[in-house]
Amino acid sequence: MSNAPPEPPEEQRAWFAATFNVSRETLVKLDSYAALLTEWQAKFNLVGPATLPHVWVRHFADSMQLLQLVEREGAAHRPTWLDIGSGAGFPGMVIGLLTGDSVTLVDSIRKKTVFLETVRDALGLERNVKVLNQRVESLGSVKFDHITARACAPLAKLFDWGEPYAAKSCTWLLLKGAAVEDELAEAKRRFVFEHELIPSLTDSRGRIVRAHSVRRRR
């Protein structure tokens, strides 16, 4: 990966701040997030243990890069986000913190949503971040401007779960790994959609699927 981020945590933090031009206040909140992640990781598995020393790159920057791929329409319109299988809150919680947009985090595992609620409250995001402990299929009649997911399910399954909740102009931002081409081929058997593959800033093998106009094949 060109312009690879540094390894030591303090250098990662400085790289993150410079790359994404975030405020000191936001960095302090992300420090709190990192501390909570380390504390809770000792209780149960939230992220890959080997990624903890690289939280600023592997988790915070990995989430943050998605915001560079959407157009902001100004203060008059606050987009809504659905984060499927939120786990430890990546990318949804980071998006909620950095934008102030309305973000709904959904995970069916209760201990993970307890963690997400703890982070949300610690970061002061109660107004714009909703945490739901349920299966995504049971959300009801709601629509979202953006749908995200990371390390949750194959592309076809994500489309299957999320398509009922996609607004007409919905943008899907899905973080994927080396098997993305196989997942795209499988998804095309069941869905019609427009998409582009964007190299990940944080993983030389990773790709971001930016998709729109997703609909089921008849």
C-alpha positions in Angstrom: 0.0 0.0 0.0 1.4 3.4 -0.9 1.6 6.0 1.8 1.1 3.3 4.3 0.2 4.6 7.8 2.8 4.2 10.6 2.8 1.4 13.1 3.3 2.9 16.6 -0.1 3.9 18.1 0.9 7.5 18.8 2.1 7.9 15.2 -1.1 6.2 13.9 -3.1 8.8 15.8 -1.1 11.7 14.3 -1.5 10.2 10.8 -5.2 9.8 11.3 -5.6 13.4 12.5 -3.6 14.7 9.5 -5.2 12.5 6.9 -8.8 13.2 7.9 -8.4 16.7 9.4 -10.3 16.0 12.5 -10.6 18.2 15.6 -8.7 17.8 18.9 -12.1 17.2 20.6 -12.9 14.3 18.2 -9.5 12.8 18.8 -10.1 12.8 22.5 -13.5 11.1 22.0 -11.8 8.5 19.8 -9.2 8.0 22.6 -12.1 7.1 24.9 -13.5 4.8 22.2 -10.2 3.0 21.9 -9.9 2.6 25.7 -13.4 1.1 25.9 -12.7 -1.3 23.1 -9.5 -2.5 24.8 -11.4 -2.9 28.2 -14.3 -4.8 26.7 -12.1 -6.9 24.4 -10.7 -8.5 27.5 -14.3 -9.7 28.4 -15.3 -11.0 25.0 -14.2 -10.9 21.4 -15.2 -7.7 19.6 -12.5 -7.4 17.0 -9.5 -9.5 16.0 -7.0 -9.3 18.9 -4.1 -8.6 16.6 -5.9 -5.4 15.4 -6.1 -3.7 18.8 -2.6 -2.1 18.5 -3.6 -0.7 15.1 -7.0 0.7 16.1 -6.5 4.1 14.5 -5.8 2.5 11.1 -7.7 -0.9 11.1 -10.9 0.5 12.7 -11.1 4.3 12.9 -9.6 5.1 9.5 -11.2 2.1 7.9 -14.5 3.5 8.9 -13.7 7.1 8.3 -12.7 6.6 4.7 -16.3 5.9 3.7 -17.2 9.5 4.4 -14.9 10.5 1.5 -17.1 8.6 -0.8 -20.4 10.3 -0.2 -21.6 13.8 -1.3 -22.7 16.1 1.5 -25.7 18.1 0.5 -25.3 20.8 3.1 -26.9 21.4 6.5 -30.4 21.4 5.1 -30.3 17.7 4.6 -29.0 15.3 7.2 -28.7 11.8 5.7 -29.7 8.7 7.6 -27.5 5.7 7.9 -28.1 2.0 8.5 -25.1 0.0 9.8 -25.8 -3.8 9.5 -24.2 -6.2 11.9 -22.4 -3.3 13.7 -20.3 -5.5 16.1 -17.9 -3.1 17.7 -19.3 -0.1 16.0 -17.3 0.0 12.8 -18.1 1.8 10.6 -21.4 3.1 12.0 -20.3 4.6 15.3 -17.4 6.4 13.8 -19.7 7.9 11.1 -22.2 9.0 13.8 -19.4 10.7 15.8 -17.8 12.5 12.8 -21.0 13.7 11.1 -23.7 14.1 13.6 -26.0 12.3 11.2 -28.7 9.9 12.3 -27.1 6.5 12.4 -28.9 3.2 13.3 -26.6 0.4 14.5 -28.2 -3.1 14.3 -26.7 -6.2 15.8 -28.5 -9.4 17.0 -25.9 -10.2 19.7 -26.9 -8.6 23.0 -23.5 -8.3 24.5 -22.3 -6.4 21.4 -25.2 -3.9 21.6 -24.5 -3.4 25.3 -21.0 -2.4 24.3 -22.3 -0.1 21.6 -24.7 1.6 24.0 -21.8 2.1 26.4 -19.7 3.7 23.7 -22.6 5.8 22.4 -23.2 7.2 25.9 -19.6 7.8 26.6 -19.2 9.8 23.4 -22.4 11.8 24.0 -24.1 10.5 20.8 -27.5 9.7 22.4 -29.3 12.2 20.1 -28.1 10.8 16.7 -27.0 7.2 17.2 -29.6 4.5 17.8 -28.6 1.0 18.9 -30.9 -1.9 18.1 -30.5 -5.4 19.5 -32.5 -7.3 16.8 -32.2 -8.9 13.5 -32.1 -6.5 10.6 -35.0 -8.2 8.9 -37.3 -6.9 11.6 -36.7 -3.2 11.3 -40.1 -2.4 9.9 -41.1 0.3 7.4 -38.0 2.6 7.5 -35.8 3.9 4.7 -32.2 5.0 4.8 -30.0 7.2 2.6 -26.9 5.1 3.2 -26.3 1.5 4.2 -23.0 0.2 5.5 -21.5 -3.0 6.7 -18.1 -4.5 7.5 -17.1 -8.1 8.0 -20.7 -9.1 8.5 -22.0 -11.2 5.6 -21.5 -11.8 1.9 -22.7 -9.1 -0.5 -25.8 -11.0 -1.7 -26.9 -11.5 1.9 -26.3 -7.8 2.7 -28.4 -6.8 -0.3 -31.1 -9.3 0.8 -31.2 -7.9 4.3 -30.9 -4.2 3.4 -32.8 -3.8 0.2 -36.2 -3.3 1.9 -34.7 -0.3 3.8 -32.9 1.4 1.0 -34.3 4.8 -0.1 -34.6 5.4 -3.8 -31.3 7.2 -4.0 -29.6 5.0 -1.4 -25.8 4.6 -1.5 -24.4 1.3 -0.2 -20.8 1.5 1.2 -19.6 -2.0 2.0 -16.1 -2.9 3.2 -14.9 -6.1 1.5 -11.7 -8.2 1.3 -9.9 -10.3 -1.3 -13.0 -12.4 -2.2 -15.0 -9.4 -3.4 -15.2 -10.5 -7.0 -16.7 -13.8 -6.1 -19.2 -12.0 -3.9 -20.1 -9.7 -6.7 -20.7 -12.6 -9.1 -23.0 -14.3 -6.6 -24.9 -11.1 -5.9 -25.5 -10.5 -9.6 -27.4 -13.7 -9.8 -30.0 -12.4 -7.4 -29.9 -8.6 -7.7 -29.5 -5.9 -10.3 -27.3 -3.0 -9.2 -24.8 -0.4 -10.3 -21.4 -0.4 -8.5 -17.8 0.5 -8.5 -14.9 -1.0 -6.6 -12.7 1.5 -4.7 -9.3 0.5 -3.2 -9.2 0.6 0.6 -7.0 3.3 2.2 -6.1 0.9 5.1 -5.8 -2.5 3.5 -4.0 -3.2 0.2 -6.2 -6.2 -0.4 -9.4 -4.5 0.7 -12.0 -3.0 -1.6 -15.1 -0.8 -0.9 -18.2 -1.7 -2.9 -20.0 1.6 -3.6 -23.4 0.5 -5.0 -26.7 2.1 -5.8 -30.0 1.2 -7.6 -30.0 -2.2 -5.9 -33.1 -4.2 -6.7 -34.1 -7.9 -6.8 -34.2 -9.8 -10.0 -37.7 -10.7 -11.1 
